[in-house]
Amino acid sequence: MSARAEAHPVRIRPALARPVPAHRGHLGSVRLTARAGVLLMIVLILTAFGVSPLRAYLGQRSQLAQLDREASQLEHQNAKLQQQIAQLNDPAYLEQLARQCLGMVRPGETAFVVVPKHGTRTPPRC
């Protein structure tokens, strides 16, 4: 090395290096550029226009779930009623109902009613 290079060391300083500012504890340190302001306004407008359709969508989804539950319940009730219709079309079941609920007997039969010891008879389930 030459004596000249040793005498005066060269300091290399980056061209874009800037000192880091200390954090100021107030809101005045935040700057809003025009581009950021326009972007913020666009985001706010899109959010305002997006809230109503989103609320309607969620309401309709909730209503659809409720209608699905009601449809399932009605299908179950319909199956029970179809079973009851099939029973009422069965002559043996109709005869059983006539004997239990109405106390009917065929011609020539004698009807007996068994009364319990406590004196009251439980009514048949009709």
Residue pairs with C-beta under 8 A, 6 or more apart in sequence:
23 29
32 40
87 93
88 94
97 126
98 104
99 105
100 124
100 126
101 124
101 126
103 111
103 113
105 111
113 121
115 121
